[in-house]
Structure formats: C-alpha cells, structure tokens
Amino acid sequence: MGNNRGRGLQANALGTFDTVVMAVAGSAPAYSLAATTAVLVGTVGLASPAALLYCAIPMLGIALAFSYLGRIDVNAGASYSWVGRTLHPFLGFVSGWALVVSATIFMVAGSLPAGSMTLALFDENLADNTALSTVIGAAWFIVMLGVVLGGARLTVRAQLLMSGVELAVLGLFAVLALFHTGNARAFDWSWLGFSHFDGVAGFASGALVAAFYYWGWDVTSNLSEETRNSRRTTGLAGLIGVGVVFLLFEVFTIAVNVILSSKQIEENDANVLAVLGEEVWPGWGGKLLIVAVMLSTIATLETTLIQVTRSLFAMGRDRTMPSALGRVHRTWNTPWVAIAVVGGVALVMFIASNALGTVGDILSDAISAIGLQIAVYYGLAGLAVVVAYRKMLLRSVGNLVLGGLWPLFGALFMFWIFVESLGELSAAAIAIGVGGLAVGLIPMFWYWKQGSDYYRPAKLDATRTVEAEYVPDDRTAARAGAHEGLPTDF
C-alpha cells in the first residue's frame, strides 16, 4: 500500500455484502429519483426512461474499468491513483480533484433536501423554508460526519439500516405503481427510444443528468484499502450496484411518466416522489416515500463523505495536498483531518448557498455542474484501463470487450456529453462545474513544484501486476489474516 508514512486505514473491515450495500447507497436511488426527476423531465420530457437506459450502457463500461483497475492497484484514491499511473500524474490529480469538488458541492446540494424532507414529515409548508431546511440539513450532515469519523464498520452498520428501509419502501412502491389504475398517460414503448429527445444536444444534456443519477457506486473503490479480498470485491460490488439502481430508476421514471401529469412534476420539483406516493397510496404513500428519500439522502451524504475523505487521504499521503490530510486517527482508523476539513468547508458552503435562492434552483445548477465533473473523472478512468491492460486485451475476447472496448466506449461517451452539454447549460452551472475544476490547478502545480513522488509514478501495467499478484482463491483468505466480527462474504 505504500503506507510507510504513519498509520493506515483499517484493513479487512468490510465484506462483500457490505460493499454491495455501499455501492447501492452511493447511487442513492430514492434521493436521485426525488431530487433529479424534475430536472431530468425538464430537460428531456417523456424521454427520461430512455436517457437513463442509454446512460446505463456506458456507465457499466466505466464500472468495468473500475473493476479491472481495482484488481491491479488497491488505493483509497481510486481513479486519482489509476489515472496518474497510466495516463499522466496531472490528469490523475484532476481526476481526484474532480471527485473532491463534485462531492463537496453535492454535500450542499444533498443536505438541503435532507432538511426539507425531514420538515415535510411534520408540515408540508415548512419544507419550502430554505433557511430552516438548511439548519436541519446541516444537523444531519454533522451526524453523518460523526458516523464516518467512527470508522468503516460503524459506517456500514448505519448504512445497512438506512438503505435497508429505503430499498424495502422503494420495492413496495414499484409493485404498487404497477397495479395503479388512475393514469395520466398509457405506457408507451417510445419512451425508451430516441424519438422524444430534442436532437443530439438534448440527448447529451439528458445523459449528463442521468450520469448524476448513477454517480456514487464507485465509493466501493475508495473503500478498497478497508475491504477484504478487495481486488475482486470492490469492482464486483460496483457492477451489482449499477445494475440494482438501474432497475429502480427505470421502474420509477416510467411510473412518473404514466401516473403524473407534467404540471404535477413542475409544481413539485424537489419532491416528485412524495407526489407519486400520494397518487399510488393516498394518505400514507407520500409520507412513506418521504421517509425513504430522507434516509436515502442521509445515506448518500455518508457515502459521499467517504469518497471525498478517502480521496483527500490518498492525496495527503502522496503529498499532492497538505500531508496532514493523510493522518489517520489512532482509535478509529479514519482520516480524521480530512473529515474535519471537508465538514468545515461544506458547512461554510451551506450558509453561502442560502443566498442563492430556493431549494429547486440550487439543486438544478448543482446537479448539472456535478454532472460535468463526474464526466471528467469517469471518462479518464475509462481511458486508464485501456492503457493499463493494453498488452492483455488481445489475449481473450472477454479482455478485449470488458477491459477494452466497453470502458473505452464509456470514456468517449462521458467526454462527449461533457462537450455537448456545455452549449446547453446555464452560466451558473458551467461556472461551478468548470471553475471548480480549474481551481485544482493551483494545488496541482504547487505540490508538483514541491517534488511530490506522485508526479514520478511507477507505471501501472496489468501484465506485471496480474502475474506477480496472482494468488489462488482458496489461499487468499489465509493470506488476508483472521478477521474480527462476522464473515459477510458471499
């Protein structure tokens, strides 16, 4: 692990099941549906199921890239390390920075709905109060900071509880929606085709929003140093996570198309799911789905915190950011300095975001801005895997398709939606998205000048790693050492 500078993170804390739960929670199905459906419908109308379908295919390519790269380089920085060791350290840094910035913006965008959902449980009218939503959202955020500080095990236990309830509620409503009788529209197969998109640019901006829906499954890679048998587990969990949330997203966006009118969607931009719940199960439905969204939002604040703090930890350890960020707490084995810094910055941004307007406005610009940053670091990872595995791609059809062509297609798709959507987005979204990336050039050049070893990397080459690291499966358990707690591996 190259961890000769002080303590490392807690090894072997998570099993396969834990990691799959983290991947699903990272994509936050209920939160994404509640916060993003209005933005997606506003962008592509009835084509929202199609946008999610056509974004899932390249997204699986990126998940494959993470899976293949995770096999040859276990690093809490994930794409930051992989891209730096295959393409160029500058691109690697940009990759890590894109994740840090998008996650930090998200914590502001995500805490507001956590606050307004909590208020909505008690009084519908309070939910629109931005100031109060901010206070409650900030309180939830501080609770999650505490959980993440407490270590990977505590994080997963909290996650099992929150995501378990959320997925149970979503599953129930997916079934109820199928049997719902009062329809705004009849189901139409064309919703999964290209006919409803407003040209190529319309498709690209829809895909950018769809990328935000899926984003977050890659938290498994940031947890790789804390996962048992992580060379296999983290990538597999990411792929399962993308599959699970894809099914949920499709069922619910089709249900929204069938059951809700355009007017209902527009009027409830930050809370489409509650309206859907009310239609499907009057009286209780709205409340139950509000609980699911609230739990999902809090759960995804937690996974986002993990992603950003583990990335900053890897950067601090490599001295590409202040080295204090690489410090690990003696008792909890968590990067406590990184957690404290992120918490402080996000809380300052909460207060600032209040000046920007309503929950809906803040969300829509933030989602598009984050979409741009996600496209950058996912796209770079898709290219990195092709370079790392280049000597092995022609050894089998599986290698060529799963480790080469599909991730490459995913990468090109990500870069394409980045460029195409620049013409479509608001000035605020572009300023946050591209400006946030540009700020990263300052620490990048500063620490490059300081001579961090990260900028003289050992190149990542799959042939060398795979041959050197190969251990038959029955021997890995012995080599990983005894684990405490219950085994949760499949």
Secondary structure, DSSP 8 states (H G I E B T S, - for coil): ----SS----TT-B-HHHHHHHHHHHH-HHHHHHHHHHHHHHHHGGGHHHHHHHHHHHHHHHHHHHHHHHHH---TTTHHHHHHHHT-HHHHHHHHHHHHHHHHHHHHHHHHHHHHHHHHHH-GGGGG-HHHHHHHHHHHHHHHHHHHHT-HHHHHHHHHHHHHHHHHHHHHHHHHHHT----SS---GGGGSSTTS-HHHHHHHHHHHHHHHHTTTTHHHHTGGGBTTHHHHHHHHHHHHHHHHHHHHHHHHHHHHHH--HHHHHHTTT-HHHHHHHHHSTTTHHHHHHHHHHHHHHHHHHHHHHHHHHHHHHHHHTTSS-GGGG---TTT-S-HHHHHHHHHHHHHHHHHHGGG--HHHHHHHHHHHHHHHHHHHHHHHHHHHHHHTTTTGGG-HHHHIIIIIHHHHHHHHHHHHHHHHHTTS-HHHHHHHHHHHHHTHHHHHHHHHTT-GGGS-----HHHHHHHH---HHHHHHHH----S-----
